[in-house]
Amino acid sequence: MKNKVSKKKYKIIFNFSIIYLFILFSSLVIPSHTSAATLSLSPSVSTVATGNIFTEKIVVGTAGKFVNNAEGTIQFPTDLLEVVSISKSSSIFSLWVEEPSFSNVTGKVTFNGGVPNPGFNGVAGTVATITFKAKKSGSASIIIADGAVRENDGLGTDILSSKSGSTVNIGVAKKVEVPDVVIPAIAKNTVPDKPVVFSETNTNQEVWYSSKSATFSWKVPNSITSIQATLNKIASGAPTTTYDNSVSQKTLNNIADGKSYFHIRFANAQGYGPTTHYKIQIDSTAPKAFTPTVSNDGYKSIVTLNAKDTTSGIDYYSIKIDNLPVIKVSSSDIVSGKYELPVQNQGSHDLVVIAYDKAGNHTEASVRFVAPEVNAPTILVKPEEIKEGETLTINGEVQYPGVEVEVFTQFGNNKPVSYKKKSSDYGLYSIVTDQINGNGDLSVWAQISFSDTVKGRKSDISYVKVRSLEVSENLSKITSRLIVFLPTLILVILILLAIYFGFSKFLGMKKKLNQDLETTVDDIHQIMMLLKGELYKQLEKIEEVKIDRKLNKKEQEVFKKIQLKIDDIDNIIEKKLKKLRK
């Protein structure tokens, strides 16, 4: 019985172990479908003539993820198209599980390539370039039948989310219209003149082209018996291949990169004439892989642009920061291999740089950089107290010359009002505001502004007391009244003192009238008390004003004089009354 229980127990444990291992294995092996990558053909739509060749690029996009492998199968209609060649010279991949290959029998192109750590991260990385030839008229659909893009996560997770092919509209080949050329009559016993050559594919002899094919056309005079033509790297070379006089056009494929020269001459019964040399410039290879670096200088971020192209040379760069619009950087914008990036808010940013050569081939690179913090301005506001309707002068300094400083003023939660001014060569700025509308505590601060979305750190907030027009007018009225009333007050005091001293003298001679004098002085004291009360009412109004703001110098002097005079008069009368009552 005991053995049966033990066997049952072990069986349960074994089953649970199997289930646990299966779940663990599934979590490690089964990829999570965080689809992000794309496989596509570029261009997606094109139009060609029968017999012409064209190229399609296999492009991978990773949507911000790093991938280390991509594979696929591309199908094309063999009745309309045939593959001429496949090039991986500008590929983002350097390792190949399966070299790019094609079959014009099955109508398939296959590839399976990879790249070492850290992998590839980009919007449009070229996997390979396919050169097709259009066989006959029709609409050819080139599709990506199968594919995978694997993330560099240690698991080989397939993150391919979409595949898009291309459509090629093939029309009847147009006969090249060579412009009418006046061919002078060939005199007897003379050789032909130089041929006049045109190229529909390479119209400008000084421009670089990425296609490895070129077409040349010419008109053949009636007296010509044969033609010689050759393409080589010799600028003044002689043609060597002979054609009959029916040939008026030549298309050459798989032309080597660099400068080449098409040489052609006519022959008649007298022999060969002089040779025409037509230059073409081919660059089918993308710039070499490069790594941009970003360094900080003050508030600026500077990127080093160091891409190399050995054939046509670098023409320009396109730069994209985060999701901002693309910036085209020409060679004239680059100083000593460096370019100043637009100022960004402090923090990490993604930078994608694409280098284009003069034939339009491109290579992409990406890097993450940290933008520096932009220091806050200093700020000084004058005066610290104003009346409504007056202006403020705001001065300050920044660490950076020639930057735009934005000053803000705000009452409470109202919408801030802003003023902008560029700092001087010494980093100084000065702004005079418009008339201030409102009253209360006005907040004032400043910050450097590079755009509506990119700004530096804010300065400390300064506060200005803005008094309403009504309070300011009342204070002015009170002050004016006191200033007018002060001479009158002093005159009354002098008269009362004269009366007092007159009575005092009289009391010295007439002691018997002492009682009456005491009564009189007491009456004067009552009058003074009434006057003192009225004065204190005026002073209380001034005190109320002092709660809201500081008195100016003139108002303070008036205030102190009135207090002192009232106290002096009151003390004199009190002393005399006490003396009389003894």
Protein Blocks (a to p, Z undefined) as FASTA:
>chain_A
ZZmmmmmmmmmmmmmmmmmmmmmmmmmmmccdddfbdcddddfbdcddehiacddddddd
eehpacfbdcddddddfklpccfbdcfklgcbfbdfbacdddfklopacdddddddebja
dfbdcfbdcddddfbgcddddddfbdcddddehnopafbfbdcddddddddddddddddd
ddddddehiacdddddddfklmplkbccfbfbdcddddddfklmbdcddddfbfkbccfb
dcdfkbcbdcdehiaedjdddddddddfkbccddddddddddfbdcdddddddddehjbc
cdddfbdcfknopfbdcddehjbccddddfklpgghiacdddddedddddddddddfkop
acddddddddddddddddddddfbdcehiacddddddfbehiacdddddehjbccddddd
dddfkopacddddddededjddddddddfbfklccddddddddddddfklmmmmmmmmmm
mmmmmmmmmmmmmmmmmmmmmmmmmmmmmmmlmmmmmmmmmmmmmmmmmmmmmmmmmmmm
mmmmmmmpccdfklmmmmmmmmmmmmmmmmmmmmmmmmmmZZ
